[in-house]
Amino acid sequence: MSGRSLFFYAGVICLSVSIFTANAGAFVYYVDPAAAGSGDGSSWANAFHYLQDALGAAAYGDQIRVAQGVYRPDRSVADPTGSGNREKSFDLVNGVKMYGGFPAGGGPMVARRPLVFETILCGDLEGDDIPIADPRIMCDEASLVFQDNSYHVVTALNVDPDTRLDGFIVTAGNANGTPPVQQKGGGMYCASDDPAQPHIYGCRFIGNAAIWGGGLYNEDASTTVACCAFRGNGAVNYGGGVYNINFFNPGPAYANCTFSFNVTSGRGGGICNVSSDCSYVNCLVNANFAEDRGGGAYNMYQGCTPDYINCTFICNEALIEGGAMRDYATDTVLVNSIFWGNIAPVGPQLAARLDVCSMYISYCDVQGGLADINAVDNAHIIWGTGNIDAYPMFDTPEEPAECEPWAFRLMPGSPCLDAGDSSALPADIADADNDGDTSEIISVDFRGYLRTVDDPDAPDLGNPLAPMVDMGVYERAVCGDPGHLTPLGDLDGNCKVDLFDFARLAAFYGVASCGEPDYCEGADLDLDGDVDDMDLALLTGNWLVCTHPDCD
């Protein structure tokens, strides 16, 4: 892998501005291993000690709130030391919303910090896993230390869109069984004849392995996935990070996700789509590896019509073909995206095969341009308008040592600024901004900052649409640049203090200890360690103040 290392760590970039409440008449169940009360799950003081007991009690419309800690699928009040049954999984309950990231001892929703209070769903049933550089090793039967791991850490069967998994780390699943179902989705397996439609938000899938789909496997599942990270997962065959196959039902929708350092011995190091009409918006696909084809993504078979909009593919590698992406008999749409610094002997950025295959590309920055795309057997490359071949001017050297997500912001003067097609922005199907509205046009970038923020110094490309979207996952806000000051209270980086900023502050209102930098994501305006009336007063004191040159 060109000397690259795998790190079983991932960060969720998106910022949530919603405050969740339980439905009227529904129950809220609590889980905290440290609770000293009755253990009936009725409150934080009386919380269940085991997540399986909460899942057993919950019914449609309920919530489960889970405190930080490590939870294993084979443990419950009936099996406190674990049954060792690899078939045990955390089976999502239809219509139940499950939230992790609460501190030990619990707290209100505003106290949730999944990146700080890690809530880990772990398939290492015996707690004997050892650090490894390549998760595919887990599937090797000679590696006995991994042979006790759960086939799937999480399972979602026959669930509807009101089913939610939010704020968890999913790790150490090993789908290497004999029945086909036990070979799919080490981290999570989703399937249904009437499509499974769980909503996965703010989760990290780290260090899982499978024969197919190391981190997540969707089989005729219309899963929506937002603000999630798939990092350091592996597959023996296809789909190191995720594998989607949809013959009969609509495909999954991914928004504001990262696919990093995933590996496969076959095809699709980060992503594999089979006959699936899935979509990817604001997704960063970096440093994935395939021994065969499609280091970043592999799309295959007729009926496969994936859309990649405002995505960035960088530092991916395939040993045969298609460093960033390889298509086989598919209809793929690439818009407002960046393909740079990927590696393969043939088609280092993009490759396509067969006369029934078409790859439509517009408003993209493709290293090497059209001439460097490998198209064989009469594959159709439709080179639309707005495409460029120019170094994107990332906020990092051309070959960043670690290929970390934050390294790919666009610098002032980048040819990718304001160079996209704003009309191509799709509906926010996966609810990246977490406001419950999936019919609106996606309004945020990879970080959760506003999309279509014009840069006054960007070249005028003659696009009549205003404001114009940037290429890639990041929208460059001009606030903070020389001459463009950020007003106090501007939490979303659009140079204006408005309702978006108020919503962000409200999400943290009442937090008594902001702790490390950015714990409260800028809402602690007076820097006294909490978010209170004083911060609200500072924000309202600058209400509608705007320092952007295009303010109305």
ABEGO torsion letter per residue (X at the ends): XGGBBBBBBBBBABBBABBBBBBBGBBBBBBBAABABAGAGABAAABBABAAAAAAABBBGBBBBBBBEBBBAABBAABAAEAGBAABBBBBBBGBBBBBGBBBGEEBAAABBAAABBBBBBABAAGABBBBABAAAAABAABAAAAABBABABBBBGBBAABBBBGBBBBGBBBABABAAAABGAABBBBBABBBABBBBGBBBBGBBBABGAABBBBGBBBBBBGBBBBGBBBABBGAABBBBBAABBBBBBBGBBBBGBBBABBGAABBBBGBABBBBGBBBBGBBBABBGAABBBBEBGBBBBBBGBBBBGBBBAABGAABBBBGBBBBBBGBBBBGBBBABGAABBBBEAABBBBBBGBBBBGEAAABBBBGGBBBBBBBGBBBBBAGBBBBABBAAGBAAAABBBBGBAABGABBAAABBBBAAGAAGAGBAABBBABBAAGBBBGBBBAABBBAGBABOBBBBBEABBBBABGBBGBBBBBGBAAGAGBBBAAAAAAAAAABGBABAEBBGAAGGABAAGAGBBBAAAAAAAAAABGBBABAABX
